Every structure is written in structure tokens, then in C-alpha cells.
């Protein structure tokens, strides 16, 4: 199946009551050059959904957390992806911040491909992210988390 030419996505910077944030280690094996990186929970916005609705749904699907509001986006980014098939897809992603008590994410609502694409899920501290050599996205994640932690 060919991916759509344009993909709208919503992502969530999920902060717990210990000021940790949740990241998922993903392997994008369908891309021409596979990408392994830590990313925030989220995914594609479905037809008829707003970015906010997509963020709420994706947060539930990927973590089991139920929220009713994600607020306004704190960051947007546009880009493109080249698939192994040669297909080019443009992307527009909006990022939201959600605060929650600490919890253990569940995989009960993952789609089949997420069991292949997501290799690890864990809570990070800001200090851990600042000192890691592991790739993560988006590039300004550190400053986004710092801003979210500032009262």
C-alpha cells in the first residue's frame, strides 16, 4: 500500500509528575534510509480529525492514557520522507504538551505495525536526554521540554 502524499501528524510531549517525559525508540524500516530514533508518542491524524483530536487518540493508542484536552500546539514542523519504494511524502506535525501522574504505558491498543516499529518505550529525564548520544526527534526537543517544565 502506498502511503498518502501528505501526512498530518500529532505528537505529544508527555511529562509526568517527576518531570520525566516519555519517548519511544522507533525503527522506520519502510524508508529508503531506515531511521532509528527516539520520538514522542503520536502519529497520523485521521480524516476528519483535528490535530488536537489526533493527539488525544494517539496518546491513548500508544500509551493507554486517556485525556480530554491537549491544549494548543507548542511546536510545528514540516518535512518530507522518502520511502524505499521511491514514494515521497510531505509531512506537517504539531506537538502538544500533556502533564500526567507517573504511570506505566501499555501496548493494549497498538496497531500491528507498531509492534515492529517501536523497539522500546521509556521515561527520560532532561539530564539523560542532554547527555545521550542516541538520536531523537524533533531536534529542538530539549528546548521544548525545558519550556514545558518552566512554570
CNS distance restraints for C-alpha pairs under 8 A (distance, minus, plus):
assign (resid   2 and name CA) (resid  87 and name CA) 7.54 0.50 0.50
assign (resid   3 and name CA) (resid  87 and name CA) 7.84 0.50 0.50
assign (resid   3 and name CA) (resid  89 and name CA) 7.42 0.50 0.50
assign (resid   4 and name CA) (resid  89 and name CA) 6.79 0.50 0.50
assign (resid   5 and name CA) (resid  88 and name CA) 6.81 0.50 0.50
assign (resid   5 and name CA) (resid  89 and name CA) 4.72 0.50 0.50
assign (resid   5 and name CA) (resid  90 and name CA) 6.31 0.50 0.50
assign (resid   6 and name CA) (resid  89 and name CA) 5.43 0.50 0.50
assign (resid   6 and name CA) (resid  90 and name CA) 4.75 0.50 0.50
assign (resid   6 and name CA) (resid  91 and name CA) 5.67 0.50 0.50
assign (resid   6 and name CA) (resid  92 and name CA) 7.92 0.50 0.50
assign (resid   7 and name CA) (resid  44 and name CA) 6.56 0.50 0.50
assign (resid   7 and name CA) (resid  45 and name CA) 7.63 0.50 0.50
assign (resid   7 and name CA) (resid  89 and name CA) 6.98 0.50 0.50
assign (resid   7 and name CA) (resid  90 and name CA) 6.28 0.50 0.50
assign (resid   7 and name CA) (resid  91 and name CA) 4.77 0.50 0.50
assign (resid   7 and name CA) (resid  92 and name CA) 6.43 0.50 0.50
assign (resid   8 and name CA) (resid  44 and name CA) 5.71 0.50 0.50
assign (resid   8 and name CA) (resid  45 and name CA) 5.42 0.50 0.50
assign (resid   8 and name CA) (resid  51 and name CA) 7.82 0.50 0.50
assign (resid   8 and name CA) (resid  91 and name CA) 5.85 0.50 0.50
assign (resid   8 and name CA) (resid  92 and name CA) 4.96 0.50 0.50
assign (resid   8 and name CA) (resid  93 and name CA) 5.88 0.50 0.50
assign (resid   9 and name CA) (resid  42 and name CA) 7.21 0.50 0.50
assign (resid   9 and name CA) (resid  43 and name CA) 5.16 0.50 0.50
assign (resid   9 and name CA) (resid  44 and name CA) 4.20 0.50 0.50
assign (resid   9 and name CA) (resid  45 and name CA) 5.10 0.50 0.50
assign (resid   9 and name CA) (resid  51 and name CA) 7.06 0.50 0.50
assign (resid   9 and name CA) (resid  54 and name CA) 7.57 0.50 0.50
assign (resid   9 and name CA) (resid  91 and name CA) 7.33 0.50 0.50
assign (resid   9 and name CA) (resid  92 and name CA) 6.17 0.50 0.50
assign (resid   9 and name CA) (resid  93 and name CA) 4.52 0.50 0.50
assign (resid   9 and name CA) (resid  94 and name CA) 6.44 0.50 0.50
assign (resid  10 and name CA) (resid  42 and name CA) 5.50 0.50 0.50
assign (resid  10 and name CA) (resid  43 and name CA) 5.63 0.50 0.50
assign (resid  10 and name CA) (resid  44 and name CA) 6.42 0.50 0.50
assign (resid  10 and name CA) (resid  45 and name CA) 6.40 0.50 0.50
assign (resid  10 and name CA) (resid  51 and name CA) 5.61 0.50 0.50
assign (resid  10 and name CA) (resid  52 and name CA) 7.34 0.50 0.50
assign (resid  10 and name CA) (resid  54 and name CA) 5.99 0.50 0.50
assign (resid  10 and name CA) (resid  55 and name CA) 5.03 0.50 0.50
assign (resid  10 and name CA) (resid  58 and name CA) 7.82 0.50 0.50
assign (resid  10 and name CA) (resid  93 and name CA) 5.50 0.50 0.50
assign (resid  10 and name CA) (resid  94 and name CA) 4.98 0.50 0.50
assign (resid  10 and name CA) (resid  95 and name CA) 5.92 0.50 0.50
assign (resid  10 and name CA) (resid  96 and name CA) 7.65 0.50 0.50
assign (resid  11 and name CA) (resid  40 and name CA) 6.07 0.50 0.50
assign (resid  11 and name CA) (resid  41 and name CA) 5.66 0.50 0.50
assign (resid  11 and name CA) (resid  42 and name CA) 4.08 0.50 0.50
assign (resid  11 and name CA) (resid  43 and name CA) 6.33 0.50 0.50
assign (resid  11 and name CA) (resid  55 and name CA) 6.04 0.50 0.50
assign (resid  11 and name CA) (resid  58 and name CA) 7.99 0.50 0.50
assign (resid  11 and name CA) (resid  93 and name CA) 7.06 0.50 0.50
assign (resid  11 and name CA) (resid  94 and name CA) 6.22 0.50 0.50
assign (resid  11 and name CA) (resid  95 and name CA) 4.74 0.50 0.50
assign (resid  11 and name CA) (resid  96 and name CA) 6.33 0.50 0.50
assign (resid  12 and name CA) (resid  40 and name CA) 5.87 0.50 0.50
assign (resid  12 and name CA) (resid  41 and name CA) 5.54 0.50 0.50
assign (resid  12 and name CA) (resid  42 and name CA) 6.01 0.50 0.50
assign (resid  12 and name CA) (resid  55 and name CA) 6.55 0.50 0.50
assign (resid  12 and name CA) (resid  59 and name CA) 7.19 0.50 0.50
assign (resid  12 and name CA) (resid  95 and name CA) 5.54 0.50 0.50
assign (resid  12 and name CA) (resid  96 and name CA) 4.82 0.50 0.50
assign (resid  12 and name CA) (resid  97 and name CA) 5.69 0.50 0.50
assign (resid  12 and name CA) (resid  98 and name CA) 6.77 0.50 0.50
assign (resid  13 and name CA) (resid  21 and name CA) 6.63 0.50 0.50
assign (resid  13 and name CA) (resid  22 and name CA) 7.20 0.50 0.50
assign (resid  13 and name CA) (resid  40 and name CA) 5.94 0.50 0.50
assign (resid  13 and name CA) (resid  41 and name CA) 7.34 0.50 0.50
assign (resid  13 and name CA) (resid  95 and name CA) 6.96 0.50 0.50
assign (resid  13 and name CA) (resid  96 and name CA) 6.00 0.50 0.50
assign (resid  13 and name CA) (resid  97 and name CA) 4.75 0.50 0.50
assign (resid  13 and name CA) (resid  98 and name CA) 6.31 0.50 0.50
assign (resid  13 and name CA) (resid 145 and name CA) 7.41 0.50 0.50
assign (resid  14 and name CA) (resid  21 and name CA) 5.26 0.50 0.50
assign (resid  14 and name CA) (resid  22 and name CA) 5.69 0.50 0.50
assign (resid  14 and name CA) (resid  40 and name CA) 7.59 0.50 0.50
assign (resid  14 and name CA) (resid  41 and name CA) 7.75 0.50 0.50
assign (resid  14 and name CA) (resid  97 and name CA) 6.01 0.50 0.50
assign (resid  14 and name CA) (resid  98 and name CA) 5.01 0.50 0.50
assign (resid  14 and name CA) (resid  99 and name CA) 6.05 0.50 0.50
assign (resid  14 and name CA) (resid 100 and name CA) 7.32 0.50 0.50
assign (resid  15 and name CA) (resid  19 and name CA) 5.82 0.50 0.50
assign (resid  15 and name CA) (resid  20 and name CA) 5.49 0.50 0.50
assign (resid  15 and name CA) (resid  21 and name CA) 4.44 0.50 0.50
assign (resid  15 and name CA) (resid  22 and name CA) 6.90 0.50 0.50
assign (resid  15 and name CA) (resid  97 and name CA) 7.42 0.50 0.50
assign (resid  15 and name CA) (resid  98 and name CA) 6.17 0.50 0.50
assign (resid  15 and name CA) (resid  99 and name CA) 4.83 0.50 0.50
assign (resid  15 and name CA) (resid 100 and name CA) 6.22 0.50 0.50
assign (resid  16 and name CA) (resid  20 and name CA) 5.44 0.50 0.50
assign (resid  16 and name CA) (resid  21 and name CA) 6.33 0.50 0.50
assign (resid  16 and name CA) (resid  99 and name CA) 5.71 0.50 0.50
assign (resid  16 and name CA) (resid 100 and name CA) 4.84 0.50 0.50
assign (resid  16 and name CA) (resid 101 and name CA) 5.14 0.50 0.50
assign (resid  16 and name CA) (resid 102 and name CA) 4.95 0.50 0.50
assign (resid  16 and name CA) (resid 103 and name CA) 7.96 0.50 0.50
assign (resid  17 and name CA) (resid  99 and name CA) 7.31 0.50 0.50
assign (resid  17 and name CA) (resid 100 and name CA) 6.33 0.50 0.50
assign (resid  17 and name CA) (resid 101 and name CA) 5.04 0.50 0.50
assign (resid  17 and name CA) (resid 102 and name CA) 5.89 0.50 0.50
assign (resid  18 and name CA) (resid 102 and name CA) 7.19 0.50 0.50
assign (resid  19 and name CA) (resid 125 and name CA) 6.85 0.50 0.50
assign (resid  19 and name CA) (resid 149 and name CA) 7.09 0.50 0.50
assign (resid  20 and name CA) (resid 123 and name CA) 5.74 0.50 0.50
assign (resid  20 and name CA) (resid 124 and name CA) 5.20 0.50 0.50
assign (resid  20 and name CA) (resid 125 and name CA) 4.69 0.50 0.50
assign (resid  20 and name CA) (resid 126 and name CA) 7.03 0.50 0.50
assign (resid  21 and name CA) (resid 123 and name CA) 5.28 0.50 0.50
assign (resid  21 and name CA) (resid 124 and name CA) 5.32 0.50 0.50
assign (resid  21 and name CA) (resid 125 and name CA) 6.59 0.50 0.50
assign (resid  21 and name CA) (resid 126 and name CA) 8.00 0.50 0.50
assign (resid  22 and name CA) (resid  40 and name CA) 6.46 0.50 0.50
assign (resid  22 and name CA) (resid  41 and name CA) 7.35 0.50 0.50
assign (resid  22 and name CA) (resid 121 and name CA) 7.18 0.50 0.50
assign (resid  22 and name CA) (resid 122 and name CA) 5.71 0.50 0.50
assign (resid  22 and name CA) (resid 123 and name CA) 4.42 0.50 0.50
assign (resid  22 and name CA) (resid 124 and name CA) 6.22 0.50 0.50
assign (resid  23 and name CA) (resid  38 and name CA) 5.75 0.50 0.50
assign (resid  23 and name CA) (resid  39 and name CA) 5.26 0.50 0.50
assign (resid  23 and name CA) (resid  40 and name CA) 4.81 0.50 0.50
assign (resid  23 and name CA) (resid  41 and name CA) 6.63 0.50 0.50
assign (resid  23 and name CA) (resid 121 and name CA) 5.90 0.50 0.50
assign (resid  23 and name CA) (resid 122 and name CA) 5.75 0.50 0.50
assign (resid  23 and name CA) (resid 123 and name CA) 6.34 0.50 0.50
assign (resid  23 and name CA) (resid 124 and name CA) 7.11 0.50 0.50
assign (resid  24 and name CA) (resid  38 and name CA) 5.18 0.50 0.50
assign (resid  24 and name CA) (resid  39 and name CA) 5.25 0.50 0.50
assign (resid  24 and name CA) (resid  40 and name CA) 6.17 0.50 0.50
assign (resid  24 and name CA) (resid  41 and name CA) 6.73 0.50 0.50
assign (resid  24 and name CA) (resid 118 and name CA) 6.44 0.50 0.50
assign (resid  24 and name CA) (resid 119 and name CA) 7.38 0.50 0.50
assign (resid  24 and name CA) (resid 120 and name CA) 5.67 0.50 0.50
assign (resid  24 and name CA) (resid 121 and name CA) 4.42 0.50 0.50
assign (resid  24 and name CA) (resid 122 and name CA) 6.59 0.50 0.50
assign (resid  25 and name CA) (resid  36 and name CA) 7.03 0.50 0.50
assign (resid  25 and name CA) (resid  37 and name CA) 5.53 0.50 0.50
assign (resid  25 and name CA) (resid  38 and name CA) 4.26 0.50 0.50
assign (resid  25 and name CA) (resid  39 and name CA) 6.42 0.50 0.50
assign (resid  25 and name CA) (resid 118 and name CA) 5.70 0.50 0.50
assign (resid  25 and name CA) (resid 119 and name CA) 5.38 0.50 0.50
assign (resid  25 and name CA) (resid 120 and name CA) 4.98 0.50 0.50
assign (resid  25 and name CA) (resid 121 and name CA) 6.30 0.50 0.50
assign (resid  26 and name CA) (resid  35 and name CA) 7.79 0.50 0.50
assign (resid  26 and name CA) (resid  36 and name CA) 5.59 0.50 0.50
assign (resid  26 and name CA) (resid  37 and name CA) 5.58 0.50 0.50
assign (resid  26 and name CA) (resid  38 and name CA) 6.17 0.50 0.50
assign (resid  26 and name CA) (resid  39 and name CA) 7.13 0.50 0.50
assign (resid  26 and name CA) (resid 117 and name CA) 5.27 0.50 0.50
assign (resid  26 and name CA) (resid 118 and name CA) 4.47 0.50 0.50
assign (resid  26 and name CA) (resid 119 and name CA) 5.78 0.50 0.50
assign (resid  26 and name CA) (resid 120 and name CA) 7.45 0.50 0.50
assign (resid  27 and name CA) (resid  34 and name CA) 6.81 0.50 0.50
assign (resid  27 and name CA) (resid  35 and name CA) 5.69 0.50 0.50
assign (resid  27 and name CA) (resid  36 and name CA) 4.51 0.50 0.50
assign (resid  27 and name CA) (resid  37 and name CA) 6.86 0.50 0.50
assign (resid  27 and name CA) (resid 116 and name CA) 7.98 0.50 0.50
assign (resid  27 and name CA) (resid 117 and name CA) 5.01 0.50 0.50
assign (resid  27 and name CA) (resid 118 and name CA) 6.52 0.50 0.50
assign (resid  27 and name CA) (resid 119 and name CA) 7.23 0.50 0.50
assign (resid  28 and name CA) (resid  34 and name CA) 5.26 0.50 0.50
assign (resid  28 and name CA) (resid  35 and name CA) 5.13 0.50 0.50
assign (resid  28 and name CA) (resid  36 and name CA) 6.48 0.50 0.50
assign (resid  28 and name CA) (resid 117 and name CA) 6.32 0.50 0.50
assign (resid  29 and name CA) (resid  33 and name CA) 7.76 0.50 0.50
assign (resid  29 and name CA) (resid  34 and name CA) 4.76 0.50 0.50
assign (resid  29 and name CA) (resid  35 and name CA) 6.96 0.50 0.50
assign (resid  29 and name CA) (resid 117 and name CA) 7.57 0.50 0.50
assign (resid  30 and name CA) (resid  34 and name CA) 6.76 0.50 0.50
assign (resid  30 and name CA) (resid  83 and name CA) 5.85 0.50 0.50
assign (resid  30 and name CA) (resid  84 and name CA) 5.90 0.50 0.50
assign (resid  31 and name CA) (resid  35 and name CA) 7.38 0.50 0.50
assign (resid  31 and name CA) (resid  81 and name CA) 7.20 0.50 0.50
assign (resid  31 and name CA) (resid  82 and name CA) 5.84 0.50 0.50
assign (resid  31 and name CA) (resid  83 and name CA) 3.95 0.50 0.50
assign (resid  31 and name CA) (resid  84 and name CA) 4.96 0.50 0.50
assign (resid  32 and name CA) (resid  82 and name CA) 5.81 0.50 0.50
assign (resid  32 and name CA) (resid  83 and name CA) 4.74 0.50 0.50
assign (resid  32 and name CA) (resid  84 and name CA) 3.72 0.50 0.50
assign (resid  32 and name CA) (resid  85 and name CA) 7.31 0.50 0.50
assign (resid  32 and name CA) (resid  86 and name CA) 7.37 0.50 0.50
assign (resid  33 and name CA) (resid  82 and name CA) 7.96 0.50 0.50
assign (resid  33 and name CA) (resid  83 and name CA) 7.88 0.50 0.50
assign (resid  33 and name CA) (resid  84 and name CA) 7.37 0.50 0.50
assign (resid  36 and name CA) (resid 135 and name CA) 7.30 0.50 0.50
assign (resid  37 and name CA) (resid 134 and name CA) 7.13 0.50 0.50
assign (resid  37 and name CA) (resid 135 and name CA) 4.90 0.50 0.50
assign (resid  37 and name CA) (resid 136 and name CA) 4.90 0.50 0.50
assign (resid  37 and name CA) (resid 137 and name CA) 6.86 0.50 0.50
assign (resid  38 and name CA) (resid 134 and name CA) 7.67 0.50 0.50
assign (resid  38 and name CA) (resid 135 and name CA) 6.29 0.50 0.50
assign (resid  38 and name CA) (resid 136 and name CA) 4.37 0.50 0.50
assign (resid  38 and name CA) (resid 137 and name CA) 6.33 0.50 0.50
assign (resid  39 and name CA) (resid 136 and name CA) 5.86 0.50 0.50
assign (resid  39 and name CA) (resid 137 and name CA) 5.32 0.50 0.50
assign (resid  39 and name CA) (resid 138 and name CA) 7.33 0.50 0.50
assign (resid  40 and name CA) (resid 137 and name CA) 7.71 0.50 0.50
assign (resid  41 and name CA) (resid  58 and name CA) 7.19 0.50 0.50
assign (resid  41 and name CA) (resid  59 and name CA) 6.27 0.50 0.50
assign (resid  41 and name CA) (resid  62 and name CA) 6.49 0.50 0.50
assign (resid  41 and name CA) (resid  63 and name CA) 7.76 0.50 0.50
assign (resid  42 and name CA) (resid  55 and name CA) 6.21 0.50 0.50
assign (resid  42 and name CA) (resid  58 and name CA) 5.07 0.50 0.50
assign (resid  42 and name CA) (resid  59 and name CA) 6.14 0.50 0.50
assign (resid  42 and name CA) (resid  62 and name CA) 7.26 0.50 0.50
assign (resid  43 and name CA) (resid  54 and name CA) 7.70 0.50 0.50
assign (resid  43 and name CA) (resid  55 and name CA) 7.68 0.50 0.50
assign (resid  43 and name CA) (resid  58 and name CA) 6.16 0.50 0.50
assign (resid  44 and name CA) (resid  54 and name CA) 7.16 0.50 0.50
assign (resid  45 and name CA) (resid  49 and name CA) 6.21 0.50 0.50
assign (resid  45 and name CA) (resid  50 and name CA) 7.18 0.50 0.50
assign (resid  45 and name CA) (resid  51 and name CA) 6.26 0.50 0.50
assign (resid  45 and name CA) (resid  53 and name CA) 7.97 0.50 0.50
assign (resid  45 and name CA) (resid  54 and name CA) 4.88 0.50 0.50
assign (resid  45 and name CA) (resid  55 and name CA) 7.76 0.50 0.50
assign (resid  46 and name CA) (resid  54 and name CA) 6.83 0.50 0.50
assign (resid  49 and name CA) (resid  53 and name CA) 5.73 0.50 0.50
assign (resid  49 and name CA) (resid  54 and name CA) 6.06 0.50 0.50
assign (resid  50 and name CA) (resid  54 and name CA) 6.17 0.50 0.50
assign (resid  51 and name CA) (resid  55 and name CA) 6.11 0.50 0.50
assign (resid  51 and name CA) (resid  94 and name CA) 6.89 0.50 0.50
assign (resid  52 and name CA) (resid  56 and name CA) 6.35 0.50 0.50
assign (resid  52 and name CA) (resid  69 and name CA) 7.58 0.50 0.50
assign (resid  52 and name CA) (resid  70 and name CA) 6.36 0.50 0.50
assign (resid  52 and name CA) (resid  71 and name CA) 7.56 0.50 0.50
assign (resid  52 and name CA) (resid  72 and name CA) 7.73 0.50 0.50
assign (resid  53 and name CA) (resid  57 and name CA) 6.22 0.50 0.50
assign (resid  54 and name CA) (resid  58 and name CA) 5.92 0.50 0.50
assign (resid  55 and name CA) (resid  59 and name CA) 5.93 0.50 0.50
assign (resid  55 and name CA) (resid  70 and name CA) 7.26 0.50 0.50
assign (resid  55 and name CA) (resid  96 and name CA) 7.58 0.50 0.50
assign (resid  56 and name CA) (resid  60 and name CA) 6.46 0.50 0.50
assign (resid  56 and name CA) (resid  66 and name CA) 7.44 0.50 0.50
assign (resid  56 and name CA) (resid  67 and name CA) 6.30 0.50 0.50
assign (resid  56 and name CA) (resid  68 and name CA) 6.93 0.50 0.50
assign (resid  56 and name CA) (resid  69 and name CA) 7.06 0.50 0.50
assign (resid  56 and name CA) (resid  70 and name CA) 6.85 0.50 0.50
assign (resid  57 and name CA) (resid  61 and name CA) 6.20 0.50 0.50
assign (resid  58 and name CA) (resid  62 and name CA) 5.90 0.50 0.50
assign (resid  59 and name CA) (resid  63 and name CA) 5.76 0.50 0.50
assign (resid  59 and name CA) (resid  64 and name CA) 6.92 0.50 0.50
assign (resid  59 and name CA) (resid  65 and name CA) 6.20 0.50 0.50
assign (resid  59 and name CA) (resid  66 and name CA) 7.39 0.50 0.50
assign (resid  60 and name CA) (resid  64 and name CA) 4.37 0.50 0.50
assign (resid  60 and name CA) (resid  65 and name CA) 4.80 0.50 0.50
assign (resid  60 and name CA) (resid  66 and name CA) 5.51 0.50 0.50
assign (resid  60 and name CA) (resid  67 and name CA) 7.83 0.50 0.50
assign (resid  60 and name CA) (resid 109 and name CA) 7.57 0.50 0.50
assign (resid  61 and name CA) (resid 107 and name CA) 7.73 0.50 0.50
assign (resid  61 and name CA) (resid 108 and name CA) 7.71 0.50 0.50
assign (resid  61 and name CA) (resid 109 and name CA) 4.75 0.50 0.50
assign (resid  61 and name CA) (resid 110 and name CA) 5.72 0.50 0.50
assign (resid  62 and name CA) (resid 105 and name CA) 7.73 0.50 0.50
assign (resid  62 and name CA) (resid 106 and name CA) 7.35 0.50 0.50
assign (resid  62 and name CA) (resid 107 and name CA) 6.46 0.50 0.50
assign (resid  62 and name CA) (resid 109 and name CA) 6.57 0.50 0.50
assign (resid  62 and name CA) (resid 110 and name CA) 5.84 0.50 0.50
assign (resid  63 and name CA) (resid 105 and name CA) 4.47 0.50 0.50
assign (resid  63 and name CA) (resid 106 and name CA) 5.20 0.50 0.50
assign (resid  63 and name CA) (resid 107 and name CA) 6.50 0.50 0.50
assign (resid  63 and name CA) (resid 109 and name CA) 7.98 0.50 0.50
assign (resid  64 and name CA) (resid 105 and name CA) 6.13 0.50 0.50
assign (resid  64 and name CA) (resid 106 and name CA) 5.54 0.50 0.50
assign (resid  64 and name CA) (resid 107 and name CA) 7.27 0.50 0.50
assign (resid  64 and name CA) (resid 108 and name CA) 7.25 0.50 0.50
assign (resid  64 and name CA) (resid 109 and name CA) 7.10 0.50 0.50
assign (resid  65 and name CA) (resid 105 and name CA) 7.47 0.50 0.50
assign (resid  70 and name CA) (resid  96 and name CA) 6.11 0.50 0.50
assign (resid  70 and name CA) (resid  97 and name CA) 6.51 0.50 0.50
assign (resid  70 and name CA) (resid  98 and name CA) 5.88 0.50 0.50
assign (resid  71 and name CA) (resid  96 and name CA) 6.83 0.50 0.50
assign (resid  71 and name CA) (resid  97 and name CA) 7.37 0.50 0.50
assign (resid  71 and name CA) (resid  98 and name CA) 7.97 0.50 0.50
assign (resid  72 and name CA) (resid  96 and name CA) 6.52 0.50 0.50
assign (resid  73 and name CA) (resid  94 and name CA) 5.94 0.50 0.50
assign (resid  73 and name CA) (resid  95 and name CA) 5.30 0.50 0.50
assign (resid  73 and name CA) (resid  96 and name CA) 4.71 0.50 0.50
assign (resid  73 and name CA) (resid  97 and name CA) 7.59 0.50 0.50
assign (resid  74 and name CA) (resid  94 and name CA) 7.59 0.50 0.50
assign (resid  74 and name CA) (resid  95 and name CA) 5.79 0.50 0.50
assign (resid  74 and name CA) (resid  96 and name CA) 5.64 0.50 0.50
assign (resid  74 and name CA) (resid  97 and name CA) 7.15 0.50 0.50
assign (resid  74 and name CA) (resid 144 and name CA) 7.88 0.50 0.50
assign (resid  75 and name CA) (resid  94 and name CA) 5.91 0.50 0.50
assign (resid  75 and name CA) (resid  95 and name CA) 5.16 0.50 0.50
assign (resid  75 and name CA) (resid  96 and name CA) 7.33 0.50 0.50
assign (resid  75 and name CA) (resid 144 and name CA) 7.95 0.50 0.50
assign (resid  76 and name CA) (resid  92 and name CA) 7.21 0.50 0.50
assign (resid  76 and name CA) (resid  93 and name CA) 5.55 0.50 0.50
assign (resid  76 and name CA) (resid  94 and name CA) 4.44 0.50 0.50
assign (resid  76 and name CA) (resid  95 and name CA) 6.15 0.50 0.50
assign (resid  77 and name CA) (resid  92 and name CA) 5.87 0.50 0.50
assign (resid  77 and name CA) (resid  93 and name CA) 5.35 0.50 0.50
assign (resid  77 and name CA) (resid  94 and name CA) 6.70 0.50 0.50
assign (resid  78 and name CA) (resid  90 and name CA) 7.45 0.50 0.50
assign (resid  78 and name CA) (resid  91 and name CA) 5.45 0.50 0.50
assign (resid  78 and name CA) (resid  92 and name CA) 4.48 0.50 0.50
assign (resid  78 and name CA) (resid  93 and name CA) 6.37 0.50 0.50
assign (resid  79 and name CA) (resid  90 and name CA) 5.73 0.50 0.50
assign (resid  79 and name CA) (resid  91 and name CA) 5.10 0.50 0.50
assign (resid  79 and name CA) (resid  92 and name CA) 6.64 0.50 0.50
assign (resid  80 and name CA) (resid  88 and name CA) 6.80 0.50 0.50
assign (resid  80 and name CA) (resid  89 and name CA) 5.39 0.50 0.50
assign (resid  80 and name CA) (resid  90 and name CA) 4.10 0.50 0.50
assign (resid  80 and name CA) (resid  91 and name CA) 5.51 0.50 0.50
assign (resid  81 and name CA) (resid  88 and name CA) 5.69 0.50 0.50
assign (resid  81 and name CA) (resid  89 and name CA) 5.19 0.50 0.50
assign (resid  81 and name CA) (resid  90 and name CA) 6.42 0.50 0.50
assign (resid  81 and name CA) (resid  91 and name CA) 7.64 0.50 0.50
assign (resid  82 and name CA) (resid  86 and name CA) 6.26 0.50 0.50
assign (resid  82 and name CA) (resid  87 and name CA) 5.92 0.50 0.50
assign (resid  82 and name CA) (resid  88 and name CA) 4.65 0.50 0.50
assign (resid  82 and name CA) (resid  89 and name CA) 6.54 0.50 0.50
assign (resid  83 and name CA) (resid  87 and name CA) 5.26 0.50 0.50
assign (resid  83 and name CA) (resid  88 and name CA) 6.33 0.50 0.50
assign (resid  83 and name CA) (resid  89 and name CA) 7.90 0.50 0.50
assign (resid  97 and name CA) (resid 148 and name CA) 7.03 0.50 0.50
assign (resid 110 and name CA) (resid 114 and name CA) 5.93 0.50 0.50
assign (resid 110 and name CA) (resid 115 and name CA) 7.08 0.50 0.50
assign (resid 111 and name CA) (resid 115 and name CA) 7.18 0.50 0.50
assign (resid 112 and name CA) (resid 116 and name CA) 7.32 0.50 0.50
assign (resid 113 and name CA) (resid 117 and name CA) 6.10 0.50 0.50
assign (resid 114 and name CA) (resid 118 and name CA) 5.47 0.50 0.50
assign (resid 115 and name CA) (resid 119 and name CA) 7.59 0.50 0.50
assign (resid 124 and name CA) (resid 128 and name CA) 6.19 0.50 0.50
assign (resid 124 and name CA) (resid 129 and name CA) 6.73 0.50 0.50
assign (resid 125 and name CA) (resid 129 and name CA) 6.52 0.50 0.50
assign (resid 126 and name CA) (resid 130 and name CA) 6.19 0.50 0.50
assign (resid 126 and name CA) (resid 142 and name CA) 7.07 0.50 0.50
assign (resid 126 and name CA) (resid 145 and name CA) 7.40 0.50 0.50
assign (resid 126 and name CA) (resid 146 and name CA) 7.73 0.50 0.50
assign (resid 127 and name CA) (resid 131 and name CA) 6.26 0.50 0.50
assign (resid 128 and name CA) (resid 132 and name CA) 6.07 0.50 0.50
assign (resid 129 and name CA) (resid 142 and name CA) 7.24 0.50 0.50
assign (resid 130 and name CA) (resid 142 and name CA) 7.08 0.50 0.50
assign (resid 136 and name CA) (resid 141 and name CA) 7.92 0.50 0.50
assign (resid 137 and name CA) (resid 141 and name CA) 6.63 0.50 0.50
assign (resid 140 and name CA) (resid 144 and name CA) 6.22 0.50 0.50
assign (resid 141 and name CA) (resid 145 and name CA) 6.09 0.50 0.50
assign (resid 142 and name CA) (resid 146 and name CA) 6.12 0.50 0.50
assign (resid 143 and name CA) (resid 147 and name CA) 6.07 0.50 0.50
assign (resid 144 and name CA) (resid 148 and name CA) 6.22 0.50 0.50
assign (resid 145 and name CA) (resid 149 and name CA) 6.14 0.50 0.50
assign (resid 146 and name CA) (resid 150 and name CA) 6.32 0.50 0.50
